[in-house]
Every structure is written in C-alpha cells, then in structure tokens.
C-alpha cells in the first residue's frame, strides 16, 4: 500500500520536507496504538488513485519488524491486464511515539512521506489511512472483502474529515487475485 508514498516523498523535495510527514489538518492519529497488533498483511479495499498506482488490483501491504526497531513495508499490486506483479519494499518509523499510529515511510533514500492511521477498529481488522494531506487516502482490511456496512461507515468517516470520497477507487480483490497471493517475508 505504501509503495506510492515513495512518489509522494519525491514531490516533497521541492516543497520542503516538513510537509511530507504531516498529519492532514483537522485529523488525528489513533491512540492508543499497538504495533504488534497492526503487523501482518492488509488488503487495500479503496484508495484515492494516483498515476503510480493506477491500474493495480490485488493490492496488499504487509508489515513486519525490522532489526533497527522500525517496520519493514512490503507493498504488492497486480496489473491484471498484463498479469504483472509490482512490489516495493520500504521502511517506516514512528513519528511521535509508539502509542500513536503515525509513521514516516521511505522507499528510497532519506526521503519520507507521512502514513497516518486516522481510524482503526478495536480488533485491528480495518483501518483508514491518510497521507500528509487529503490527496492520499486508503481503506484497508485484514481480509480481501470488507462488509458493505463497514466500508460505507469508513467512507462516511473519511468524508466527514474532508476527503473526496466520491473519487475513491475500489481495486479488485476477488478470484482474479488468487494466483498472485503469496506470503510476505
């Protein structure tokens, strides 16, 4: 999921690095937050689309601990028309503290972008993720399908936070994705 945040970070060079990892105005990151419960595989249910993720389905993000205390990020997506898998591996570190769902994420060099968990259910089954501004939004789930009422509630929550939810894209996570599913290291 965060593979495209590397591209966000590239755009931040010109505008000043401080803006790349910020929290969108009027939003808050979840607290309390427990990293060990968040680790593992997440499926992308919806996103605000960008050219670097356009056309990708079967999108997953997997998180695991790094030896340096950070988080290893593995993002995968598939262009189903071409049958090609795209994968990016990055690293993430807490911005505030380990009790707050805010990270800086990098896929290249010293450049980071914000990864802000603005909603997370108590069971760590679905989440609403914002980038550094309202141009970046993802709905994630632990399963490839998210119950319609939960998906709608997250969409309404995002709309209430000022995100353009009428522009959300819902990638295919169905049977076409089965050949591309694999475990993440």
C-alpha positions in Angstrom: 0.0 0.0 0.0 2.7 2.5 0.8 4.6 1.8 -2.4 3.3 5.0 -3.8 4.3 7.1 -0.8 7.8 7.0 -2.2 6.5 9.1 -5.1 4.8 11.4 -2.6 8.1 11.9 -0.9 9.8 12.7 -4.2 7.3 15.6 -4.7 8.1 16.9 -1.2 11.7 17.7 -2.0 10.6 20.9 -3.8 8.0 21.9 -1.2 10.1 21.3 1.9 10.5 18.1 3.8 8.4 19.1 6.8 5.2 18.9 4.9 5.8 15.4 3.7 5.2 13.7 7.1 2.5 15.9 8.5 -1.0 14.9 9.6 -3.8 16.4 7.4 -5.3 19.4 9.2 -8.3 18.5 11.3 -7.4 14.8 11.6 -5.8 12.9 14.5 -3.9 9.7 14.5 -5.3 6.8 16.6 -4.3 6.4 20.2 -3.6 4.1 21.8 -1.9 2.1 19.1 -0.2 -1.3 19.4 2.3 -2.0 16.6 2.4 -5.8 17.2 -1.4 -6.0 16.6 -1.0 -3.9 13.4 1.8 -6.0 11.9 0.9 -8.5 9.2 -1.0 -8.4 5.9 -3.6 -5.8 5.0 -5.7 -5.7 1.8 -6.5 -2.4 0.0 -10.3 -2.0 -0.2 -10.3 1.5 -1.6 -7.9 4.3 -2.4 -7.7 7.8 -3.9 -6.0 6.9 -7.1 -2.7 8.3 -8.4 -0.7 7.6 -11.6 1.8 5.4 -9.8 -0.9 3.1 -8.5 -3.4 3.4 -11.3 -4.5 0.1 -12.9 -3.3 -2.0 -9.9 -5.6 -4.6 -8.3 -4.9 -7.3 -5.8 -3.1 -4.7 -3.7 -1.7 -5.7 -0.3 0.6 -4.2 2.3 2.5 -6.3 4.7 4.3 -5.0 7.8 6.9 -6.7 9.9 9.5 -5.6 12.4 13.0 -4.5 11.3 16.1 -5.2 13.4 16.6 -1.5 13.9 13.3 -1.0 15.6 11.5 0.2 12.5 8.9 -1.5 10.4 9.5 -3.4 7.1 6.9 -2.5 4.5 6.1 -4.7 1.5 3.6 -3.4 -1.0 2.3 -5.5 -3.8 -0.2 -4.9 -6.6 -1.0 -6.6 -9.9 -1.8 -5.2 -13.3 -4.4 -7.9 -14.1 -4.5 -6.9 -17.8 -0.8 -7.6 -18.1 -0.5 -10.3 -15.4 2.4 -8.4 -13.9 3.1 -8.0 -10.2 4.6 -4.8 -8.8 6.4 -4.9 -5.5 8.1 -2.2 -3.4 9.9 -2.7 -0.1 10.4 0.2 2.3 10.9 1.1 5.9 8.8 3.0 8.4 9.4 4.6 11.8 7.2 6.2 14.4 6.9 10.0 14.1 5.6 10.8 17.6 5.7 7.7 19.8 4.9 4.0 19.8 1.4 4.7 21.2 0.4 6.9 18.2 -0.5 5.5 14.8 1.8 7.9 12.8 4.8 6.8 10.7 7.2 8.3 8.3 7.7 5.8 5.4 10.5 5.7 2.8 11.0 3.6 -0.3 14.2 5.3 -1.4 17.0 7.4 0.1 16.4 9.7 3.0 13.0 10.9 1.7 9.9 10.1 3.8 6.2 10.6 3.5 3.5 10.5 6.2 1.5 7.4 6.9 -1.3 8.3 9.4 -3.7 5.8 10.8 -6.8 8.0 11.4 -9.3 5.2 12.1 -8.7 1.7 13.4 -11.3 -0.7 14.9 -10.6 -2.3 18.3 -9.9 -5.7 16.7 -7.4 -4.2 14.2 -9.5 -5.6 11.3 -9.9 -2.5 9.2 -8.3 0.9 9.1 -8.5 4.3 7.4 -5.0 5.7 6.4 -4.2 9.2 5.3 -1.0 10.5 3.7 0.3 14.0 4.5 -2.8 15.7 3.0 -6.3 15.0 1.7 -5.0 13.8 -1.7 -4.0 10.4 -0.2 -6.4 8.0 1.5 -6.7 4.3 1.8 -9.2 1.9 3.3 -7.5 -1.3 4.5 -8.8 -4.6 5.8 -7.4 -7.8 7.1 -9.5 -9.7 4.6 -9.9 -9.2 0.8 -13.6 -8.3 1.3 -14.9 -5.8 3.8 -18.6 -5.9 4.9 -20.5 -3.2 3.0 -21.8 -1.5 6.1 -18.2 -1.2 7.5 -16.9 0.0 4.1 -19.7 2.6 4.0 -19.0 3.7 7.6 -15.3 4.2 6.8 -16.2 6.1 3.7 -18.6 8.4 5.6 -15.9 8.9 8.3 -13.4 9.9 5.6 -15.9 12.3 4.0 -16.6 13.9 7.4 -12.8 14.5 7.6 -12.9 16.3 4.3 -11.5 13.6 2.0 -13.0 13.5 -1.6 -14.6 10.1 -1.1 -16.5 10.3 -4.4 -13.2 9.8 -6.1 -12.4 6.5 -4.3 -11.3 3.6 -6.5 -12.1 0.0 -5.3 -9.4 -2.4 -6.6 -10.4 -6.0 -7.5 -9.5 -8.3 -4.6 -11.6 -11.3 -5.8 -10.9 -14.6 -7.5 -8.7 -13.0 -10.2 -6.2 -12.2 -7.4 -5.8 -15.8 -6.1 -2.8 -16.7 -8.3 -0.9 -13.7 -7.1 -1.4 -14.2 -3.3 1.8 -15.3 -1.5 3.2 -15.0 1.9 5.3 -12.0 2.8 8.8 -12.3 4.3 
